[in-house]
């Protein structure tokens, strides 16, 4: 059976937290604020030229939602909406400062429906991905990370269309999201079954750090024949949606019986300051907060070997900015692997390329921009790739805090350079799987670099 390698981490899903259901079953969801205060749902048309948003916000005043080019209010393309006396109001606005945004001369946000339900206001709007506003007052939605901003007016409806009162600092927020992604589930075979892996009531918050990593060894299921993992789904402890940042499942090398003794269920600290050595580096799956269940392509699955006594490590990253959540919060989150004995055509795996972190990776003084290249040379591909090459179907772009953009290129034997994947607004706090529209074949005689 041929192997199909990929740049792979798998995204998860978190259920909604608001008291209201959306008006339809949207393929995409993001909690913009905790405890169901602001929830965002969206969908794209088939051509991916029109995007429809549904915002459910806990207010009976006005709702503001916008696209920011740089994470701040100035330069943002904003829509404001509210309901007064049974009438719906929508305005397309453009912010030039941290003040009331001006009404845009070109109204490119279009109202579908706005209504109130109890303590909530629901706003359904659409706009073009690229509006071509002649005044350049709209922000195009790019194929990568998009920064969205929101604000709520909580003092009732504006007195009139020009009276957009200040929202106050406690009623605003910012989030990163991949708007041009749309989840399309693959039909699972009838013989698919589930295996779950969860933390065992671990301490997820401390008083000394806002970032906690917990790892746990788990024993993988053993089968008489090889099986494929075809879907990954999340298990998030109720009330911890605002705490779980992401999770990974690493496959471990073979252990001797003595090494494996007592491993199953063993929990340890695996943060940056941990002294525990973790030998497991091959990623089976990963889940990102507020992402989606991930289906492998219909032609591929992650292989689980037959008759093996294999182990994995479940890693969870808990993010608690400014220690807003009190120390001692516990968590039992994890993930589900959907497994089938019906093998697909290809085995899926992960290929990691890039620049290895080292003390020599530094930004010289007075540089405001620095490109750090990493290469996967012909020698590397010759050793690692099968003769027919690999088919890349997804990319997970990863760097740390100082990175602002990541691009992956392929240099063909002809000299042509192809862009495989890019994110021009990379944000460490929001990382995601980027599925490719068509798998890209890379053969071992060709050179790949980033």
C-alpha positions in Angstrom: 0.0 0.0 0.0 1.4 3.4 -0.9 2.0 6.0 1.8 0.5 9.5 1.6 2.4 11.9 3.7 0.9 15.3 4.8 1.6 18.3 7.0 -0.9 17.2 9.6 -2.5 18.3 12.8 -6.2 17.7 13.2 -8.7 20.2 14.4 -11.4 19.7 16.9 -14.8 21.1 17.7 -16.3 22.8 20.8 -20.1 22.9 21.3 -21.8 26.3 21.5 -22.2 28.0 24.9 -25.0 30.5 24.2 -28.6 29.9 25.3 -29.8 30.2 21.7 -29.4 27.9 18.7 -28.5 29.4 15.4 -31.3 29.7 12.8 -29.7 27.0 10.7 -26.9 24.4 10.8 -23.8 26.3 9.9 -20.6 24.5 9.1 -18.4 26.9 11.1 -18.6 28.2 14.6 -16.4 30.4 16.9 -17.1 31.6 20.4 -16.0 35.2 20.4 -16.6 35.7 24.1 -16.9 33.3 27.1 -20.1 31.9 28.5 -22.1 32.3 25.3 -21.9 36.1 25.4 -21.0 36.4 21.7 -21.2 33.4 19.3 -20.3 33.6 15.6 -21.5 31.2 13.0 -20.8 31.5 9.3 -20.9 29.8 5.8 -19.6 30.5 2.3 -21.3 30.1 -1.0 -20.0 27.5 -3.4 -17.7 29.9 -5.2 -16.4 31.2 -1.8 -17.2 34.8 -2.9 -20.0 35.6 -0.5 -19.9 34.9 3.3 -22.9 34.8 5.6 -22.5 35.5 9.3 -24.9 34.9 12.2 -24.0 36.6 15.4 -25.8 35.7 18.6 -25.0 38.3 21.3 -26.3 38.7 24.9 -27.6 42.2 24.7 -30.8 44.1 23.9 -28.8 47.1 22.6 -26.7 47.3 19.5 -24.2 44.7 18.1 -21.0 45.5 16.4 -18.9 43.1 14.4 -15.9 43.8 12.1 -12.9 42.7 10.2 -9.6 44.2 11.4 -6.4 44.3 9.2 -4.1 44.4 12.2 -6.0 43.5 15.4 -7.0 47.0 16.4 -10.0 49.2 15.8 -8.5 51.8 13.4 -8.7 50.6 9.8 -11.5 48.1 10.6 -14.5 47.4 8.4 -17.4 47.3 10.9 -21.1 46.6 10.8 -23.5 47.7 13.5 -27.0 46.4 14.0 -29.9 46.6 16.4 -33.7 46.2 16.7 -35.9 49.0 17.9 -39.7 48.9 18.1 -39.8 45.8 15.9 -37.6 47.5 13.1 -34.2 46.2 12.2 -31.3 48.6 11.5 -27.9 47.8 9.9 -25.0 50.2 9.1 -21.7 49.6 7.3 -19.0 51.6 9.1 -15.3 52.3 8.8 -13.0 53.1 11.8 -10.2 55.6 11.5 -9.5 55.9 15.2 -10.6 54.5 18.6 -13.8 56.4 18.4 -17.2 56.0 16.8 -16.7 54.7 13.3 -18.0 56.7 10.4 -20.8 55.4 8.2 -19.3 54.0 5.0 -20.3 55.7 1.7 -20.6 52.2 0.2 -22.9 50.0 2.2 -21.4 46.5 1.6 -22.8 44.6 4.6 -26.3 43.4 3.7 -28.9 42.6 6.3 -30.7 39.2 6.0 -32.4 39.2 9.4 -32.1 40.8 12.9 -34.3 40.0 15.8 -34.3 39.8 19.6 -35.1 36.7 21.6 -35.1 37.2 25.4 -31.8 38.6 26.5 -30.2 38.0 23.1 -30.0 39.8 19.8 -29.4 37.8 16.6 -27.9 39.4 13.6 -27.7 37.6 10.2 -25.7 39.5 7.5 -23.7 38.8 4.4 -20.9 40.6 2.5 -18.6 39.8 -0.4 -15.2 38.3 0.5 -13.7 41.1 -1.6 -16.1 44.1 -1.9 -14.1 46.3 -4.2 -15.1 49.4 -2.2 -14.0 52.4 -4.3 -13.1 54.3 -1.2 -10.9 51.4 0.2 -13.0 51.4 3.4 -13.6 47.7 3.4 -11.1 45.0 4.5 -10.8 42.0 2.2 -11.1 38.5 3.8 -7.9 36.7 2.9 -7.2 32.9 2.7 -5.6 32.7 6.2 -6.0 34.1 9.7 -8.5 36.9 9.9 -8.8 39.1 13.0 -12.4 39.9 13.9 -13.5 42.5 16.5 -16.8 42.8 18.3 -18.6 45.2 20.7 -21.9 45.4 22.4 -24.0 48.4 23.4 -25.7 47.4 26.6 -27.6 50.6 27.4 -30.6 49.9 25.1 -31.2 50.9 21.5 -29.6 53.9 20.0 -31.9 56.9 20.0 -31.5 57.2 16.2 -29.3 55.9 13.4 -26.6 58.5 14.2 -26.6 57.9 17.9 -24.2 55.0 18.3 -23.2 55.4 22.0 -19.9 54.1 23.4 -19.8 50.4 24.3 -17.5 50.7 27.3 -14.2 48.7 27.7 -15.9 45.7 29.2 -18.1 45.1 26.2 -15.6 44.6 23.4 -13.2 41.9 22.2 -11.0 40.5 19.5 -10.5 37.0 18.1 -8.6 35.3 15.3 -10.4 32.9 13.0 -10.0 31.2 9.6 -13.1 32.4 7.8 -12.5 30.8 4.4 -12.4 27.3 5.8 -15.5 25.2 5.5 -15.9 21.7 7.0 -17.2 19.0 4.7 -17.7 15.7 6.6 -16.8 12.5 4.9 -19.2 9.6 5.3 -17.7 7.0 7.7 -17.9 3.3 7.0 -20.5 1.3 8.9 -17.9 -0.6 10.8 -16.2 2.5 12.3 -16.0 2.6 16.1 -14.6 5.0 18.7 -11.8 4.9 21.2 -11.5 7.8 23.7 -8.5 9.2 25.5 -9.1 11.7 28.3 -7.1 13.4 31.1 -8.0 12.2 34.6 -9.1 15.2 36.5 -5.8 17.0 36.3 -5.0 20.4 37.7 -5.2 22.8 34.8 -4.6 26.2 36.4 -2.0 27.4 38.9 -1.2 30.7 40.6 2.3 30.9 39.2 1.8 30.7 35.4 -0.8 31.4 32.9 0.2 28.5 30.7 0.1 24.8 31.8 1.0 21.7 29.8 -0.2 18.3 31.1 0.8 15.0 29.4 -0.5 11.5 30.0 0.6 8.1 28.6 -2.3 6.1 27.1 -2.2 2.6 25.7 -3.4 2.4 22.1 -5.9 -0.3 21.1 -4.4 -3.5 19.6 -5.9 -5.2 16.6 -5.3 -8.5 14.7 -5.0 -6.5 11.5 -4.1 -2.9 10.6 -6.8 -0.3 11.1 -7.2 3.4 10.0 -8.1 6.4 12.0 -10.5 8.3 9.8 -12.0 11.0 12.0 -10.9 12.9 15.2 -13.4 14.5 17.6 -13.0 16.3 20.9 -14.1 15.8 24.4 -14.1 19.1 26.3 -14.9 19.2 30.0 -18.1 21.2 30.6 -17.1 24.8 31.7 -13.5 24.6 30.4 -14.1 25.9 26.8 -12.3 29.1 27.8 -9.3 27.1 29.2 -8.4 24.4 26.8 -6.1 25.9 24.1 -5.2 22.8 22.1 -4.3 19.1 22.5 -2.1 16.7 20.7 -1.8 12.9 20.6 1.7 11.6 20.0 2.5 8.0 18.9 5.4 6.6 20.9 8.3 4.3 19.8 8.2 0.7 20.9 8.8 0.1 24.6 10.1 -2.9 26.3 7.9 -4.6 28.9 9.9 -3.1 31.7 9.6 0.4 30.1 5.9 0.1 29.6 5.2 -1.1 33.1 3.0 1.5 34.8 2.9 3.9 31.8 -0.8 3.7 31.0 -2.5 6.7 32.7 0.8 8.2 34.0 0.4 12.0 34.1 3.4 14.4 34.0 4.2 18.1 33.5 5.4 18.6 29.9 5.7 22.4 29.8 8.8 24.3 28.7 10.4 24.0 32.2 9.6 20.3 32.6 12.5 18.0 33.4 10.5 14.9 32.2 11.8 13.4 29.0 9.1 12.6 26.4 10.3 10.3 23.7 7.0 10.4 21.7 7.2 12.8 18.7 5.1 11.4 15.9 1.8 13.2 15.9 -1.4 11.1 15.4 -3.9 14.0 15.8 -4.4 17.4 17.3 -7.4 19.5 18.3 -7.5 23.3 18.4 -10.0 25.2 20.6 -13.2 26.1 18.8 -12.2 24.2 15.7 -14.0 21.3 14.1 -14.0 17.6 14.1 -11.6 16.6 11.4 -12.2 14.0 8.7 -9.2 12.5 6.9 -9.6 12.6 3.1 -11.8 9.8 1.7 -8.7 8.1 0.3 -6.5 8.2 3.4 -6.4 7.2 7.1 -3.9 7.3 9.9 -2.6 3.7 10.3 -2.7 1.8 13.6 -0.4 -1.2 13.4 -1.7 -4.8 14.0 -0.7 -6.9 17.0 1.2 -4.1 18.6 1.6 -3.1 22.3 1.8 0.6 21.4 1.5 3.7 23.6 0.8 7.3 22.9 1.0 10.6 24.9 -2.0 12.9 25.2 -0.8 16.5 25.6 -3.1 19.3 26.7 -2.2 23.0 26.7 -4.2 25.1 29.1 -4.2 28.8 28.5 -5.2 31.2 31.3 -4.2 34.8 30.4 -3.6 37.0 33.4 -4.6 34.1 35.6 -8.2 35.1 35.2 -9.3 31.6 36.2 -8.5 30.8 39.8 -5.9 28.2 40.6 -7.0 24.7 41.1 -9.4 24.3 38.1 -9.5 20.7 37.1 -10.0 19.1 33.7 -10.7 15.8 32.0 -10.8 16.8 28.4 -9.5 14.6 25.6 -10.3 13.3 22.2 -12.0 10.5 20.3 -10.4 8.5 17.5 -12.9 7.1 14.9 -11.3 3.9 13.7 -12.2 1.4 11.0 -10.8 -2.0 9.8 -11.8 -1.0 6.3 -8.5 0.3 5.0 -8.4 3.3 2.6 -6.0 3.5 -0.4 -3.4 5.5 1.4 -1.8 5.8 4.8 -1.6 9.3 6.2 1.4 10.7 8.1 3.1 13.9 9.1 6.0 15.6 7.4 7.7 18.4 9.4 9.8 20.9 7.5 11.1 24.3 8.6 13.8 25.9 10.7 14.8 24.1 13.9 14.8 26.4 17.0 18.3 27.1 18.1 20.3 29.8 20.1 21.5 31.0 16.7 18.0 32.0 15.7 18.1 35.7 16.6 16.9 39.0 15.2 19.7 41.5 14.6 19.5 44.9 16.2 17.3 47.5 14.3 15.7 44.9 12.1 11.9 45.3 11.9 11.5 42.3 9.7 13.5 39.0 9.3 12.9 36.0 7.1 14.0 32.7 8.6 14.3 30.0 5.9 14.1 26.3 6.3 14.7 23.7 3.6 13.7 20.1 2.8 16.5 19.3 0.3 16.5 16.8 -2.5 18.6 14.5 -0.3 15.9 14.6 2.3 13.1 13.9 -0.1 15.0 11.0 -1.7 15.5 9.4 1.7 12.0 10.0 3.0 9.6 9.8 0.0 8.5 6.8 -1.9 9.3 6.7 -5.6 5.8 7.9 -6.6 6.1 10.8 -4.2 3.7 12.0 -1.6 0.4 13.8 -1.9 0.0 16.8 0.5 -3.6 17.5 1.3 -3.3 19.8 4.3 -0.9 22.1 6.0 -0.5 23.2 9.6 1.6 26.3 9.8 3.4 26.6 13.2 5.8 29.1 14.7 6.1 30.9 18.1 5.3 34.3 19.5 7.4 36.6 17.2 6.2 35.1 13.9 3.9 37.2 11.8 3.7 35.3 8.5 4.5 31.8 7.3 4.8 30.6 3.7 5.5 27.2 2.2 6.8 26.9 -1.4 7.6 24.0 -3.7 10.5 24.4 -6.1 9.9 22.1 -9.1 12.6 20.4 -11.1 11.8 22.8 -14.0 12.7 25.8 -11.7 9.1 26.8 -11.3 8.1 27.9 -7.7 4.6 27.1 -6.4 3.0 28.4 -3.3 1.7 25.5 -1.3 0.2 27.3 1.7 0.5 30.7 3.4 -0.8 32.8 6.3 0.1 36.5 6.0 -1.4 37.3 9.4 -0.1 34.4 11.5 -1.1 34.4 15.2 0.4 32.0 17.6 -2.8 32.0 19.7 -4.8 30.8 16.7 -3.4 27.9 14.7 -5.4 25.7 12.4 -5.3 23.0 9.8 -5.5 24.4 6.3 -6.9 21.8 3.8 -5.8 22.1 0.2 -8.5 22.2 -2.5 -6.6 19.6 -4.5 -3.8 17.3 -3.1 -0.4 18.3 -4.4 2.0 15.6 -5.5 5.7 16.1 -4.6 8.2 13.6 -5.9 11.6 12.8 -4.3 13.6 14.3 -7.2 12.1 17.7 -6.5 13.1 20.3 -3.9 10.8 21.7 -1.3 11.5 24.7 0.9 10.0 27.3 3.1 
